[in-house]
Amino acid sequence: MGDVKNRGSKDRPQWYCRYIDVDGKRKHRPTHQPTKALAMRFVAEVEARVARGLVGIPDAMSPERQGRALTLLALAERFMHEANPPTKNPERYRQWFRYTMAKHVLPELGMLPVAVVKPGQVEAFRDRKLAAGYKPATVNAMLKAISVLYIWARKQSILDGANPTSGLRKSQPAGLMDYLSSDEVNKLLTHTQEHAPTVFPMIAAAIYTGMRKGELFGLRWIDVLFDRSLIHVAHSYGKTPKSGKWRPVPLHPALAPILRDWQARCPPGALVFPVVPERGQQLRMGTPDDMMGLEDLLHAAGCHVPVRPWHAMRHTFASHYVMSGGNLLALQKILGHSKFEMTAIYSHLAPDYMVGEMARLSFGEPTPVTNIRRIRAA
């Protein structure tokens, strides 16, 4: 069993440890710990490594030792300079990561060595943020940023330890399935048509098609096929849709005249829903930051304001489609979900559909009770 010995003075101790390494040789190494108790804990960790068949104290240049010296702050800086996020908009991704880490994560956890951050510390961090009043979706973004760091560090062989966010329960975001009632939809469309006629067609399209905001901003007139009552969803902003593939979406009979009227007065150009600029500027495609005043319009129309207003329009379409008896498999195609599990979140809104599916089960007609009695009598 290993032990420790002070090779310094009482005032300035230098605790060394003795242990038998994985090669069977006895080693005498400095622990660099300020107290005997910490030195004993260090020895226990060394012997635990040896028991797993690992070198008791790794080489100073090994990834593990580098990870122990590397703080969360330093790792975040390396990520910002070296990582190449596999997203459609890497710069926007970096902006999100930089803001989330700098504002929320690093002030509390930045000086901790990445190799020793425990799940309990991250869980306590999460609970503090929730108690401070941050929205669950915001707190989940903080946990995601931490997780991204550890995943990247493992791929780069900077760390070989566990991700402290693994298995940590995420907070359920408020308004995950938030949608407008039928009455609210009517209020919003009526108010918008009268007070915001240039935004009305885009809101109507969101409600009647379930398209994402980026897909609406990226929609071209050439993709609106009035003669076939069909919309080709082929762009999200300036790139492909989220699934990477185009998809057909039926053109709702109530939406077709709205779009025809809008086409006659829409600013000239390829885009169906361009952002009308301020004086002296040119038409442009919308960005994720463009909300088109939807929050104010919802409030003015007497509707509740969801956490993610534009995404709530997508939920509104899907929810009312299912409650009207729409098929879930067809909904998956309309929404462009890559997995059916994503569409299944709306299944609880289809009680009539579920009843109809249950009615498919049959074991044949039961034998009448009178006939059973006659058979027994015979």
KEKOLTOR-541216 format. One line per 3 residues: their letters; for each residue z, y, x of C-alpha. Coordinates in steps of 0.1 Angstrom, whole numbers. Each point is the difference from the previous one (the first is absolute). Layout:
BEGIN
A = Z,Y,X  ... .
END
This chain:
BEGIN
MGD = 0,0,0  -9,35,13  26,25,9 .
VKN = 2,37,11  15,18,30  6,36,8 .
RGS = -15,8,34  7,37,-3  32,19,-4 .
KDR = 23,4,-30  -13,35,-7  -36,-9,7 .
PQW = -5,-37,-9  -31,-20,9  0,-31,-21 .
YCR = -19,-30,14  -6,-33,-17  -3,-35,12 .
YID = -20,-26,-19  -22,-31,5  -36,9,-7 .
VDG = -27,-20,-16  -11,-13,35  35,-15,5 .
KRK = 10,25,26  31,22,-2  -8,37,-1 .
HRP = 22,31,7  -15,30,-17  11,36,-10 .
THQ = 5,4,-38  -3,39,0  27,0,-27 .
PTK = 28,26,0  28,-24,-12  11,-35,5 .
ALA = -4,-8,-37  -36,11,0  -6,-19,33 .
MRF = 13,-32,-17  -23,6,-29  -29,4,25 .
VAE = 9,-33,16  1,-17,-34  -35,13,-8 .
VEA = -12,-12,34  14,-35,-6  -15,-1,-34 .
RVA = -34,7,15  5,-28,26  9,-24,-28 .
RGL = -34,8,-16  -17,-8,32  -7,36,10 .
VGI = 8,19,32  35,14,-3  -9,36,11 .
PDA = -37,7,-2  -19,18,28  3,38,-2 .
MSP = -38,3,-7  -1,-27,-27  -9,11,-36 .
ERQ = 35,-8,-12  17,22,26  -24,28,-6 .
GRA = 6,-3,-37  38,2,5  -5,33,19 .
LTL = -26,13,-24  14,21,-29  -15,3,-34 .
LAL = -10,36,8  -19,-11,32  -17,-28,-18 .
AER = -11,23,-28  -15,24,26  -19,-29,16 .
FMH = -13,-11,-34  -13,35,-7  -19,1,33 .
EAN = -12,-36,3  -3,-15,-34  -32,-1,-20 .
PPT = 10,-5,-36  -26,-22,-19  -3,23,-30 .
KNP = -28,20,-15  16,33,10  19,-5,33 .
ERY = 8,37,4  16,2,-34  19,-32,8 .
RQW = 14,15,32  10,31,-19  20,-21,-25 .
FRY = 16,-20,28  8,31,21  16,18,-30 .
TMA = 20,-30,-12  14,-9,34  8,36,10 .
KHV = 16,11,-32  18,-32,-11  2,-28,25 .
LPE = 4,14,35  28,25,-7  22,-30,-9 .
LGM = -14,-30,19  -22,16,27  24,-6,30 .
LPV = 7,-36,-8  -16,-26,23  -27,-17,-20 .
AVV = 11,-35,12  35,4,-14  -7,15,-34 .
KPG = 14,-23,-26  -10,-6,-36  34,12,-11 .
QVE = -5,34,17  -34,4,-18  16,-10,-33 .
AFR = 28,25,4  -26,26,9  -19,-8,-32 .
DRK = 31,2,-21  10,34,15  -34,14,-9 .
LAA = 1,-13,-36  35,14,-4  -12,33,13 .
GYK = -24,2,-29  -33,-10,16  -24,-17,-23 .
PAT = -4,-38,4  -37,4,9  9,24,28 .
VNA = 27,-23,14  -25,-29,-1  -24,21,21 .
MLK = 28,5,26  5,-38,2  -38,-5,2 .
AIS = -2,24,30  27,-19,18  -17,-33,-8 .
VLY = -33,13,13  16,8,33  14,-35,5 .
IWA = -31,-18,-10  -21,21,24  26,-5,28 .
RKQ = -2,-38,-4  -38,1,1  1,20,32 .
SIL = 26,-24,15  25,29,3  26,-20,-20 .
DGA = 6,-36,-8  29,5,-24  1,0,-38 .
NPT = -11,28,-22  33,15,-15  -18,8,-33 .
SGL = -10,-36,-6  16,-14,-31  15,34,-8 .
RKS = -3,6,-38  -21,30,-8  10,24,-26 .
QPA = -20,-1,-33  -20,32,-1  7,21,-31 .
GLM = -31,2,-23  -17,-30,15  -14,-9,-34 .
DYL = 2,35,-15  -27,8,-26  -7,24,-28 .
SSD = 5,-10,-37  -30,3,-24  15,32,-13 .
EVN = 4,15,35  -36,-10,8  -12,19,-31 .
KLL = 21,30,9  -12,1,36  -37,-3,-8 .
THT = 2,26,-28  19,25,22  -21,-6,30 .
QEH = -33,3,-19  11,35,-12  18,14,30 .
APT = -15,-18,30  -36,-9,-10  -10,-6,37 .
VFP = 27,-26,5  -2,-15,-34  -30,-24,8 .
MIA = 18,-14,30  32,-7,-18  -19,-16,-29 .
AAI = -19,-22,25  33,-11,16  14,-9,-34 .
YTG = -31,-18,-13  -9,-19,32  32,-5,20 .
MRK = -18,12,31  21,11,30  2,37,8 .
GEL = -20,-5,32  -27,-19,-19  -3,28,-25 .
FGL = -4,26,28  -26,-23,16  -20,-6,-31 .
RWI = -37,10,1  -22,8,-30  -24,-26,12 .
DVL = 28,-26,-6  4,10,-36  -25,-21,-20 .
FDR = 0,14,-35  -29,-22,-11  20,-31,9 .
SLI = 34,13,-10  12,-8,35  16,17,30 .
HVA = -4,-13,35  32,6,20  -14,1,35 .
HSY = 21,27,18  36,10,5  -2,35,13 .
GKT = -26,-3,27  4,-37,7  0,-33,-18 .
PKS = 25,-9,-28  33,-15,9  -13,-36,-3 .
GKW = -29,9,23  -25,-10,-27  -17,19,-29 .
RPV = 7,-11,-35  -15,7,-35  22,17,-26 .
PLH = -11,2,-36  -6,36,-13  23,4,-30 .
PAL = -18,13,-31  25,29,-2  -6,10,36 .
API = -38,0,0  -4,32,-20  27,17,20 .
LRD = -18,-8,33  -34,10,-15  14,34,-10 .
WQA = 16,4,34  -33,-9,17  -17,30,-17 .
RCP = 26,25,12  12,-17,32  -5,20,33 .
PGA = -33,-13,15  3,-28,25  4,-38,4 .
LVF = 37,-2,-9  11,-4,-35  34,15,6 .
PVV = -3,25,28  29,23,8  -10,35,-12 .
PER = 8,22,30  15,35,1  -23,29,2 .
GQQ = -23,0,31  5,-38,7  -23,-29,-6 .
LRM = 4,-30,-23  18,-28,17  13,-35,-6 .
GTP = 36,-4,-10  27,-12,23  32,-20,-6 .
DDM = 19,33,0  -21,14,-29  20,-5,-32 .
MGL = -23,21,-22  30,15,-17  7,-33,-19 .
EDL = 38,4,2  -1,34,-16  -24,-12,-26 .
LHA = 22,-29,-10  30,23,-3  -19,26,-20 .
AGC = -14,-27,-23  35,-12,-9  -3,-33,20 .
HVP = 25,-14,24  -11,4,37  -2,-34,19 .
VRP = 10,-2,36  -37,-7,10  -19,18,-28 .
WHA = -36,-11,10  11,-36,5  17,1,-33 .
MRH = -34,7,-16  -11,-33,14  31,-17,-14 .
TFA = -7,17,-33  -34,-15,-2  11,-35,10 .
SHY = 31,0,-22  -18,11,-32  -29,-23,8 .
VMS = 23,-30,1  20,11,-30  -33,2,-19 .
GGN = -7,-36,7  -21,4,32  -5,-30,22 .
LLA = 21,0,32  -28,-16,21  -25,26,-12 .
LQK = 26,27,8  3,-13,36  -38,6,4 .
ILG = 2,34,-16  29,12,22  -14,-15,31 .
HSK = 31,-21,9  -6,-25,28  27,-23,-13 .
FEM = 9,-9,-36  37,4,7  -6,38,2 .
TAI = -15,-1,-35  27,-23,-14  26,28,0 .
YSH = -16,10,-33  4,-34,-16  33,9,-16 .
LAP = -18,26,-21  -22,-26,-17  23,-19,-24 .
DYM = -29,-7,-24  -20,-14,28  28,-23,11 .
VGE = 5,-12,-36  -37,-7,-2  1,-20,32 .
MAR = 30,-20,-12  -19,-9,-31  -25,-19,21 .
LSF = 26,-28,5  -5,-28,-25  12,-36,-3 .
GEP = -20,-8,-31  12,-1,-36  35,-16,-5 .
TPV = 3,-30,-21  13,9,-35  36,-10,-7 .
TNI = -9,-20,-32  -25,-21,20  27,-8,26 .
RRI = 23,-13,-28  -27,-22,-14  -8,-15,35 .
RAA = 37,-8,5  3,-16,-35  -30,-22,7 .
END
